[in-house]
């Protein structure tokens, strides 16, 4: 492969890690598994693989954080920029051939934090090309992965027009939750960072689901499995009409089906309020509702599940719709504690001095707490929204399909489903380890969720 013509800029060799970076790193350390967000793009034709490799290489200069690896340290870990990016395996090409489930094998491929930069692009060559974009979850969330995919398509197109294109690198900026408070007065910032008593109580009561135990031996390899369900554009339109008829959003209907499937297939504790968790994109609070940096700006809300197994979907939709309406009276999904760690001088000093080993130990202790009914779990639904077809044109080669795939968290107390939309088609994806969660239990859960949705 020929070295890429890259943009030149003076960037720092070390870049700071945020509180979210450190917490995700602690989860990875506790689980022994690197966590990445993935975007899959099925193209209408083939790309020039050499030009695509150059485009990937160029994006690592256009966004300096992407050309870094995460350096774990006992105190104050950081992102370190590679000095020789051309020797880093940021791009790979695989021939699909006659191999069984080639896409699943690519999705299961883990990133190596010790030798990989924050992004890797894999080209799966078949009758048409399939791109798999992997973004280190410490670096960014699902929205960041989508934005990077758009940047890659734009960069490839510009290189086709001008092989000497280098672009203008973005200066390293703020990736922390402090972005959310920019432009606020001191009083507004203080109110934003105040943690209500109800939020503290709710956080303690949320883990009362008990995921089905696996049949696989605990000595078996911790392999990743991926389950992907598609909902046609026609059925999506019917879901939209159902949502409008019930004065709800499609997102609320999806969450209602998620909650109803959980009640039907996953045991709950006999006492305590059941909750399902949904991610919230905090970019909604930024000017222009977007950030130029790859970062994690996802908050979470816990939505109570009061309806029973025999209640219809209408009941779940009404309960969730009304509860989320009340939540919108205040900033929703704000992780106030982590915002304190990123925003206030005292918080930055305190969290910066917390040893990484202590964070990892706290994660292990949290997920290993066993109650009278077993190990409690969190059920999380992440709606990453629509993927723009217009932004996924690679020099005239459009995308036939695209979706986001949730990564696999090797923790017995977590199950994460992702929803994305492309050209009207919805995709529900989940990554899991059969060594930690019953494969049949996960399939039953997702199948029941899809069956609950309006047709």
FENHU-V813171 format. One record per residue. N is the residue number from 1. RES is the residue in three letters. SS is DSSP state (hx for helix, st for strand, lp for the rest). PHI is phi in whole degrees, -180 to 180 (* if undefined). D_FIRST is the distance of its C-alpha to the first C-alpha in whole Angstrom. Layout:
BEGIN
n,res,ss,phi,d_first
N,RES,SS,PHI,D_FIRST
N,RES,SS,PHI,D_FIRST
END
This chain:
BEGIN
n,res,ss,phi,d_first
1,UNK,lp,*,0
2,UNK,lp,-74,4
3,UNK,lp,-58,6
4,UNK,lp,-77,9
5,UNK,lp,-79,12
6,UNK,lp,-114,14
7,UNK,lp,-71,18
8,UNK,lp,-110,20
9,UNK,lp,-159,23
10,UNK,lp,-90,25
11,UNK,lp,-122,25
12,UNK,lp,-69,27
13,UNK,lp,-78,26
14,UNK,st,-121,28
15,UNK,st,-127,29
16,UNK,st,-71,32
17,UNK,lp,-99,32
18,UNK,lp,-89,35
19,UNK,hx,-62,38
20,UNK,hx,-66,36
21,UNK,hx,-55,33
22,UNK,hx,-69,35
23,UNK,hx,-70,37
24,UNK,hx,-62,34
25,UNK,hx,-62,33
26,UNK,hx,-67,36
27,UNK,hx,-64,36
28,UNK,hx,-62,33
29,UNK,hx,-65,34
30,UNK,hx,-69,37
31,UNK,hx,-95,36
32,UNK,lp,68,33
33,UNK,lp,-144,30
34,UNK,lp,-77,28
35,UNK,lp,-114,28
36,UNK,st,-134,26
37,UNK,st,-99,27
38,UNK,st,-126,25
39,UNK,st,-118,24
40,UNK,st,-108,24
41,UNK,st,-125,23
42,UNK,st,-97,24
43,UNK,st,-88,23
44,UNK,lp,-85,25
45,UNK,lp,-157,22
46,UNK,lp,-98,18
47,UNK,lp,-105,15
48,UNK,lp,-82,12
49,UNK,hx,-63,10
50,UNK,hx,-69,7
51,UNK,hx,-69,10
52,UNK,hx,-65,11
53,UNK,hx,-61,8
54,UNK,hx,-65,9
55,UNK,hx,-65,13
56,UNK,hx,-61,13
57,UNK,hx,-61,12
58,UNK,hx,-68,14
59,UNK,hx,-64,17
60,UNK,hx,-69,17
61,UNK,hx,-93,18
62,UNK,hx,-64,20
63,UNK,st,-122,22
64,UNK,hx,-54,22
65,UNK,hx,-61,23
66,UNK,hx,-68,20
67,UNK,hx,-90,18
68,UNK,st,-118,21
69,UNK,st,-119,22
70,UNK,st,-89,26
71,UNK,st,-99,28
72,UNK,lp,-80,31
73,UNK,lp,-137,34
74,UNK,lp,-62,38
75,UNK,lp,-125,39
76,UNK,lp,53,37
77,UNK,lp,-65,33
78,UNK,st,-154,30
79,UNK,st,-97,27
80,UNK,st,-113,25
81,UNK,st,-75,22
82,UNK,lp,-68,19
83,UNK,lp,-83,19
84,UNK,lp,-132,15
85,UNK,hx,-66,13
86,UNK,hx,-67,10
87,UNK,hx,-97,11
88,UNK,lp,-92,12
89,UNK,lp,-78,12
90,UNK,lp,-88,12
91,UNK,st,-141,11
92,UNK,st,-139,11
93,UNK,st,-128,12
94,UNK,st,-126,15
95,UNK,st,-88,17
96,UNK,lp,-67,21
97,UNK,lp,55,22
98,UNK,lp,-105,26
99,UNK,lp,-66,25
100,UNK,lp,-72,28
101,UNK,lp,46,28
102,UNK,hx,-63,24
103,UNK,hx,-66,24
104,UNK,hx,-62,26
105,UNK,hx,-66,24
106,UNK,hx,-68,21
107,UNK,hx,-63,24
108,UNK,hx,-77,25
109,UNK,lp,-67,22
110,UNK,lp,-87,23
111,UNK,lp,-88,21
112,UNK,lp,-104,22
113,UNK,lp,-58,23
114,UNK,lp,-79,23
115,UNK,lp,-130,19
116,UNK,lp,-103,18
117,UNK,lp,-80,18
118,UNK,lp,-72,21
119,UNK,st,-137,19
120,UNK,st,-139,16
121,UNK,st,-117,15
122,UNK,st,-118,15
123,UNK,st,-99,15
124,UNK,st,-100,17
125,UNK,st,-91,17
126,UNK,lp,-136,21
127,UNK,lp,-57,23
128,UNK,lp,-125,22
129,UNK,st,-83,19
130,UNK,st,-123,20
131,UNK,st,-101,19
132,UNK,st,-122,20
133,UNK,st,-101,20
134,UNK,st,-109,21
135,UNK,st,-118,23
136,UNK,st,-53,24
137,UNK,lp,-68,28
138,UNK,lp,-67,29
139,UNK,lp,-83,27
140,UNK,lp,-164,28
141,UNK,lp,-99,30
142,UNK,hx,-62,30
143,UNK,hx,-65,31
144,UNK,hx,-65,28
145,UNK,hx,-64,25
146,UNK,hx,-63,27
147,UNK,hx,-62,26
148,UNK,hx,-65,23
149,UNK,hx,-61,22
150,UNK,hx,-64,24
151,UNK,hx,-62,22
152,UNK,hx,-64,18
153,UNK,hx,-63,20
154,UNK,hx,-66,21
155,UNK,hx,-67,18
156,UNK,hx,-60,16
157,UNK,hx,-63,19
158,UNK,hx,-71,19
159,UNK,hx,-69,16
160,UNK,hx,-66,17
161,UNK,hx,-71,20
162,UNK,lp,-140,19
163,UNK,lp,-60,15
164,UNK,lp,-94,16
165,UNK,lp,-62,18
166,UNK,lp,-126,18
167,UNK,lp,74,21
168,UNK,lp,-115,24
169,UNK,lp,-62,23
170,UNK,st,-82,26
171,UNK,lp,-69,28
172,UNK,lp,-57,28
173,UNK,lp,-122,32
174,UNK,lp,-85,34
175,UNK,lp,-108,33
176,UNK,lp,-89,36
177,UNK,hx,-70,39
178,UNK,hx,-61,41
179,UNK,hx,-57,39
180,UNK,hx,-64,42
181,UNK,hx,-95,45
182,UNK,lp,-63,44
183,UNK,lp,86,46
184,UNK,lp,-86,49
185,UNK,lp,-74,52
186,UNK,hx,-62,53
187,UNK,hx,-67,55
188,UNK,hx,-64,53
189,UNK,hx,-66,50
190,UNK,hx,-64,53
191,UNK,hx,-68,54
192,UNK,hx,-63,50
193,UNK,hx,-88,50
194,UNK,lp,-74,53
195,UNK,lp,-97,53
196,UNK,lp,-66,56
197,UNK,hx,-61,58
198,UNK,hx,-63,57
199,UNK,hx,-68,53
200,UNK,hx,-65,54
201,UNK,hx,-66,56
202,UNK,hx,-63,54
203,UNK,hx,-65,51
204,UNK,hx,-77,53
205,UNK,hx,-99,54
206,UNK,lp,-78,51
207,UNK,lp,-94,50
208,UNK,lp,-127,52
209,UNK,st,-100,50
210,UNK,st,-131,50
211,UNK,lp,-63,47
212,UNK,lp,-58,47
213,UNK,lp,-74,47
214,UNK,lp,-75,44
215,UNK,lp,-90,45
216,UNK,lp,-68,42
217,UNK,lp,-68,43
218,UNK,lp,-67,42
219,UNK,lp,-88,41
220,UNK,lp,-70,38
221,UNK,lp,-59,34
222,UNK,lp,-82,34
223,UNK,lp,-76,32
224,UNK,lp,-101,31
225,UNK,st,-119,32
226,UNK,st,-127,32
227,UNK,st,-118,35
228,UNK,st,-125,34
229,UNK,st,-116,37
230,UNK,st,-111,37
231,UNK,st,-120,40
232,UNK,lp,-63,40
233,UNK,hx,-62,41
234,UNK,hx,-65,44
235,UNK,hx,-69,45
236,UNK,hx,-59,43
237,UNK,hx,-63,46
238,UNK,hx,-67,49
239,UNK,hx,-64,48
240,UNK,hx,-62,48
241,UNK,hx,-65,51
242,UNK,hx,-63,52
243,UNK,hx,-61,51
244,UNK,hx,-61,53
245,UNK,hx,-64,56
246,UNK,lp,-104,56
247,UNK,lp,54,55
248,UNK,lp,-125,52
249,UNK,lp,-106,48
250,UNK,hx,-60,46
251,UNK,hx,-58,44
252,UNK,hx,-68,48
253,UNK,hx,-67,48
254,UNK,hx,-63,45
255,UNK,hx,-67,46
256,UNK,hx,-65,50
257,UNK,hx,-65,48
258,UNK,hx,-60,46
259,UNK,hx,-67,49
260,UNK,hx,-66,51
261,UNK,hx,-66,49
262,UNK,hx,-64,49
263,UNK,hx,-62,53
264,UNK,hx,-78,53
265,UNK,hx,-122,51
266,UNK,lp,-121,50
267,UNK,st,-63,53
268,UNK,st,-124,54
269,UNK,lp,-68,57
270,UNK,lp,-69,60
271,UNK,lp,-126,61
272,UNK,lp,92,59
273,UNK,lp,-85,57
274,UNK,st,-76,54
275,UNK,st,-138,51
276,UNK,st,-111,48
277,UNK,st,-113,45
278,UNK,st,-128,43
279,UNK,st,-77,40
280,UNK,st,-129,41
281,UNK,st,-78,38
282,UNK,hx,-78,40
283,UNK,hx,-64,38
284,UNK,hx,-61,41
285,UNK,hx,-95,43
286,UNK,lp,-95,40
287,UNK,hx,-59,41
288,UNK,hx,75,39
289,UNK,hx,57,38
290,UNK,lp,-157,35
291,UNK,lp,-124,33
292,UNK,lp,-82,30
293,UNK,lp,-102,29
294,UNK,lp,-71,27
295,UNK,lp,-157,30
296,UNK,lp,-96,33
297,UNK,lp,-126,36
298,UNK,st,-111,37
299,UNK,st,-96,41
300,UNK,st,-142,43
301,UNK,st,-126,46
302,UNK,st,-102,49
303,UNK,st,-110,51
304,UNK,st,-70,54
305,UNK,st,-116,54
306,UNK,lp,-105,58
307,UNK,lp,-72,58
308,UNK,lp,-100,59
309,UNK,lp,-66,58
310,UNK,lp,-93,60
311,UNK,lp,-77,60
312,UNK,lp,-73,58
313,UNK,hx,-59,55
314,UNK,hx,-55,57
315,UNK,hx,-63,58
316,UNK,hx,-64,55
317,UNK,hx,-62,54
318,UNK,hx,-63,57
319,UNK,hx,-64,57
320,UNK,hx,-68,53
321,UNK,hx,-58,53
322,UNK,hx,-68,56
323,UNK,hx,-67,55
324,UNK,hx,-71,52
325,UNK,hx,-63,54
326,UNK,hx,-66,56
327,UNK,hx,-62,53
328,UNK,lp,-72,52
329,UNK,lp,-70,55
330,UNK,lp,-130,53
331,UNK,lp,-53,49
332,UNK,lp,-102,48
333,UNK,lp,82,45
334,UNK,lp,-73,45
335,UNK,lp,-82,44
336,UNK,hx,-60,47
337,UNK,hx,-65,46
338,UNK,hx,-68,43
339,UNK,hx,-66,43
340,UNK,hx,-62,46
341,UNK,hx,-64,44
342,UNK,hx,-94,41
343,UNK,hx,-103,44
344,UNK,lp,-89,47
345,UNK,hx,-57,47
346,UNK,hx,-65,49
347,UNK,hx,-65,46
348,UNK,hx,-64,43
349,UNK,hx,-65,45
350,UNK,hx,-63,46
351,UNK,hx,-70,43
352,UNK,hx,-65,41
353,UNK,hx,-94,44
354,UNK,lp,-74,43
355,UNK,lp,-67,42
356,UNK,hx,-60,39
357,UNK,hx,-63,40
358,UNK,hx,-69,43
359,UNK,hx,-63,41
360,UNK,hx,-63,40
361,UNK,hx,-64,43
362,UNK,hx,-65,45
363,UNK,hx,-64,42
364,UNK,hx,-60,43
365,UNK,hx,-67,47
366,UNK,hx,-66,46
367,UNK,hx,-82,45
368,UNK,lp,-101,47
369,UNK,lp,-72,50
370,UNK,st,-108,52
371,UNK,st,-98,55
372,UNK,lp,-64,58
373,UNK,lp,-100,56
374,UNK,st,125,53
375,UNK,st,-89,50
376,UNK,lp,-72,49
377,UNK,st,-136,46
378,UNK,st,-110,45
379,UNK,st,-110,44
380,UNK,st,-122,41
381,UNK,st,-115,40
382,UNK,st,-114,38
383,UNK,st,-101,38
384,UNK,st,-90,35
385,UNK,st,78,36
386,UNK,st,-88,34
387,UNK,lp,-100,31
388,UNK,lp,-75,31
389,UNK,lp,-66,30
390,UNK,lp,-66,30
391,UNK,lp,-90,27
392,UNK,lp,-116,25
393,UNK,lp,-105,24
394,UNK,st,-99,20
395,UNK,lp,52,21
396,UNK,lp,93,24
397,UNK,st,-92,22
398,UNK,lp,-86,25
399,UNK,st,-97,25
400,UNK,st,-85,28
401,UNK,st,-161,28
402,UNK,st,-160,27
403,UNK,st,-160,29
404,UNK,st,-100,29
405,UNK,st,-116,29
406,UNK,lp,-69,31
407,UNK,lp,-78,30
408,UNK,lp,-99,32
409,UNK,lp,-98,34
410,UNK,lp,-81,35
411,UNK,lp,-126,39
412,UNK,lp,-68,42
413,UNK,lp,-98,43
414,UNK,st,-142,41
415,UNK,st,-139,40
416,UNK,st,-120,38
417,UNK,st,-110,37
418,UNK,st,-117,35
419,UNK,st,-125,36
420,UNK,st,-140,34
421,UNK,st,-130,35
422,UNK,st,-142,33
423,UNK,lp,51,35
424,UNK,lp,90,38
425,UNK,st,-87,37
426,UNK,st,-96,37
427,UNK,st,-125,35
428,UNK,st,-108,36
429,UNK,st,-131,34
430,UNK,st,-149,35
431,UNK,st,-110,33
432,UNK,st,-155,35
433,UNK,lp,-111,36
434,UNK,lp,-61,38
435,UNK,lp,-75,39
436,UNK,lp,-110,40
437,UNK,lp,-133,42
438,UNK,lp,-61,43
439,UNK,hx,-61,41
440,UNK,hx,-65,44
441,UNK,hx,-64,45
442,UNK,hx,-66,42
443,UNK,hx,-63,42
444,UNK,hx,-64,46
445,UNK,hx,-62,45
446,UNK,hx,-67,42
447,UNK,hx,-62,44
448,UNK,hx,-68,47
449,UNK,hx,-60,46
450,UNK,hx,-66,45
451,UNK,hx,-67,48
452,UNK,hx,-73,50
453,UNK,lp,-71,48
454,UNK,lp,-58,50
455,UNK,lp,-105,49
END
